[in-house]
Amino acid sequence: MRVREWYAWHFPELHKIVTDNIAYAKVSRVIRLRDGYPEKEKKDDLIEACGSEEIAGEITKAMKMSMGQDIVEMDMQNIDHFASEVIKLAAMRTSLHEYLKTKMDLVAPNLSTLVGEIIGARLISHAGSLTNLAKYPASTVQILGAEKALFRALKTKGNTPKYGLIFHSTFIGRAHLKNKGRISRYLANKCSLASRIDCFSDEATQIFGEKLKDQVEERLTFLTEGTKPRKNLEVMQEAIKEVTKARKKKKKKAAAQQAAAQEGETLGNGTATEPKKKKKKQAAEEPVEEEPEEVAPVKKKKKKAAEEVEATEAEEPPKKKKKKKAAAEE
């Protein structure tokens, strides 16, 4: 806002065209003095600073018809230096926000999904640690950050505060004035549950936080419209089922990865061992040598026996053959 105030003496029309503060600082650094602005050379830089070609076109039009007073190069250097510091601070803020987001996803994923990364981090820092926050009852979590107002109300015997750090949550902002206390009490209850799950659970999951968030949404609709919300037991059972499914999937993935790692293990020379499936395929493709059949000599014995019978029949006299035929006919 200070950059806007300073640069508005030179180029007041830019205030209405560019609404974002950081974009305004970037544009002011690109344009600098209106009189010595090279339009063709810095056209791409201006589009990059604004974010669109239409806004850049409006700025160039307004630059030619501006009512601002002329400033000296020394004044512009101070404005430029101050704007660069503002841009650096904004970049640092975004990087810190990303760091906080990744850290909260590791430390307290359910609390961050329920309330947000910034409010969750403030609650943890105010309590001292995640274990301390998990030990607090919901009534303490509700007024965390409003200790002065609480003790003042106790001394003067006035009304105690309804909310502390939780007030910055979107749920309380969306609720009506008469329902703000109820929603803050309900949200504090869910925050204490989420912090306990994050503190004492073995695996970090966001499923419980999502379910608790749905419950708070249902409570908001119940207070405004009157629709009956689900019971806490039903929601927690659904969450437990989803967690068990996710665990099974993780186990299957881990088992598959271990099997793949075992198959593709590298030896000391750097050559990879062939997987077992390939070995099985090679064994199936190789031609199997046919073993000599043991039944063959049995057939030879049968043939020899038949030849001997034929020889004996040929040696027998014809009378015996006739007698045998007659016996067979009888």
VOKEGU-554830 format. One record per residue (C-alpha): residue in three letters; x, z, y. Coordinates in steps of 0.001 Angstrom, whole numbers, plus 500000, padded with zeros to 6 digits. Last residue first. Layout:
VOKEGU-554830
alaXZY
...
end
This chain:
VOKEGU-554830
glu479954470700370819
glu481469467934372978
ala484650470039373635
ala485023470773369991
ala484658467091369197
lys487265466237371815
lys489692468875370440
lys489255467543366909
lys489933464017368093
lys493102465157369909
lys494240467009366769
lys493714463872364729
pro495692461777367269
pro498914463696366613
glu500382465833369417
glu503592464446371041
ala501725462899374026
glu499873466164374671
thr503184468035374568
ala504690465618377117
glu501683465926379440
val501912469708379320
glu505659469570380099
glu505017467285383092
ala502360469680384445
ala504738472641384140
lys507483470735385969
lys505098469856388798
lys504018473498389125
lys507640474628389262
lys508358472073391975
lys505396473358393995
val506764476906393795
pro510159475649394997
ala508505474281398198
val506653477477399191
glu509739479017400789
glu509587476594403664
pro512869476005405390
glu512791477439408895
glu511770475126411693
glu514053475450414695
val512001476316417802
pro512424473909420673
glu513218475693423985
glu510277475570426444
ala508846478982425450
ala512216480701425794
gln512720479044429174
lys509304480254430347
lys510065483831429230
lys513389483741431069
lys511609482499434180
lys509164485389434002
lys512009487886433731
pro513504486899437084
glu516934485319437216
thr519634487585438555
ala520877486714442018
thr524479485714442531
gly526401487654445199
asn529353488509443019
gly528273492177442857
leu524838491213441565
thr521801490653443756
glu518396492016442784
gly515614489434442931
glu513494490667440042
gln513903494332440943
ala513065493648444589
ala509960491664443634
ala508797494481441349
gln509440497043444081
gln507506494933446596
ala504556494588444222
ala504525498354443573
ala504644499070447319
lys501795496631447972
lys499687498186445215
lys500388501691446530
lys499459500639450069
lys496192499103448866
lys495351502288446966
arg496087504403450042
ala493856502187452215
lys490991502576449751
thr491450506367449725
val491412506415453541
glu488228504321453653
lys486488506726451276
ile487654509731453324
ala486272508141456514
glu482878507521454905
gln482763511147453731
met483679512316457243
val480829510304458777
glu478273511627456298
leu479350515253456809
asn479227514968460635
lys475593513931460579
arg474541510601462018
pro472990510337465478
lys469228510289466216
thr468275507890468999
gly467131509727472157
glu467988507052474756
thr470398508829477142
leu471511511931475220
phe471344510168471849
thr473244507147473210
leu476061509459474329
arg476026511289470985
glu476307507960469152
glu479350507066471262
val480882510485470451
gln480288509832466736
asp481858506373466950
lys484972507969468474
leu485090510449465587
lys484977507532463129
glu487779505702464945
gly489916508856465055
phe489390509472461330
ile490500505915460499
gln493657505972462653
thr495987506946459794
ala499288508885459628
glu499870510118456069
asp500614513722455101
ser497838515307457189
phe498387518692458874
cys499047517843462515
asp497084514606462815
ile494006516077461082
arg494229519196463237
ser494536517124466428
ala491514515006465437
leu489342518073464765
ser490340519679468101
cys489574516415469889
lys486162516173468161
asn485146519622469416
ala486479518857472895
leu484350515683472918
tyr481193517691472080
arg481863520228474854
ser482697517463477347
ile479546515561476335
arg477356518607476888
gly478932519424480265
lys478613515833481514
asn474939515550480477
lys473351516580483834
leu475649514254485801
his474990511286483537
ala477651510223481024
arg479907507199481558
gly482729509168483213
ile482565511846480510
phe483033509221477789
thr485779507390479695
ser488116510394479501
his489601511741482747
phe487497514940482455
ile489306515834479216
leu492126517356481310
gly489870520260482310
tyr486145520430481663
lys483038522556482239
pro484571525067484651
thr483168528643484681
asn480292529444487057
gly480820532516489235
lys481748536106488451
thr484312536154491320
lys487115537193489008
leu485935535166486014
ala485375532102488202
arg488883532427489662
phe490259532792486138
leu488521529596485004
ala489360527590488152
lys493025528452487754
glu492992527626484022
ala491550524131484481
gly494213522156482565
leu492806522930479123
ile489104523709479674
gln487656521820476680
val490671522455474424
thr490044526206474784
ser486381525869473743
ala487397523621470826
pro489604526341469331
tyr493395526099469719
lys495550526017466565
ala495709522192466531
leu496947522215470147
asn499710524648469196
thr500668522437466224
leu500762519351468475
ser503175521010470866
gly503300522886474158
ala499549522993474856
his499962521197478179
ser502289518590476623
ile499847517941473746
leu496846517654476106
arg498751515352478458
ala499847513133475549
gly496239512838474353
ile495057512020477889
ile497685509275478243
glu497308507744474768
gly493524507517474716
val490703509923473843
leu489678509034470279
thr492328506466469337
ser495089508696470779
leu493789511772468936
asn493656509891465620
pro497166508421465984
ala498909511714466848
val502697511528466321
leu503367507922465246
asp500670506173467306
met501494508577470146
lys505106507387470188
thr504141503695470203
lys501706504245473095
leu504131506409475052
tyr506828503732474775
glu504364501059475946
his503362503246478909
leu507011503866479759
ser507667500102479782
thr504636499535482042
arg505761502280484463
met509325500948484588
ala508009497488485506
ala505873499038488275
leu508853501031489564
lys510967497871489645
ile508232495995491560
val507976498832494127
glu511767498851494591
ser511719495064495179
ala508952495503497784
phe511030498099499676
his514062495802499762
asp511960492852500945
ile510282494927503676
asn513712496125504869
gln515085492573504806
met512020491309506679
asp512645493780509489
met516261492559509758
glu515103488921509781
val512959489579512894
ile509168489437512897
asp506666486970514321
gln503085488083514876
gly500249487318512489
met497426484891513343
ser497983482619510324
met496795478993510307
lys499761477414508450
met500153480386506127
ala496435480394505318
lys496711476915503809
thr499817477855501799
ile498121481043500560
glu494983479150499502
gly497086476690497508
ala498929479544495766
ile495573481137494906
glu494431477884493302
glu497719477385491407
ser497411480625489448
gly499428483768488632
cys500365484677492204
ala504106485304491611
glu504465482377489183
ile502563480046491527
leu504813481153494429
asp507970480553492387
asp506748477092491407
lys506098476122495053
lys509401477498496303
glu511201474165496855
lys508219472185498088
glu506956474771500612
pro510281475760502184
tyr509271478861504251
gly511294479119507504
asp508339479718509831
arg506395481983507497
leu509203484532507021
arg509369486119503485
ile507286483826501240
val508755484777497822
arg509287488502498540
ser505797488766500036
val504352487092496938
lys506020489635494630
ala504781492604496696
tyr501239491184496747
ala501345490656492964
ile502272494328492579
asn499390495432494826
asp496675493241493277
thr494187491843495817
val495952488637496873
ile493738486496499177
lys492350489322501353
his495716490921502262
leu497423487524502591
glu495491486862505823
pro497487489572507711
phe500868487714507533
his503433489227509943
trp501845492567510795
ala500315492598507291
tyr503844492846505818
trp504192496490506813
glu500759497711505743
arg500768495757502490
val504246497106501644
arg502938500623502357
met500000500000500000
end
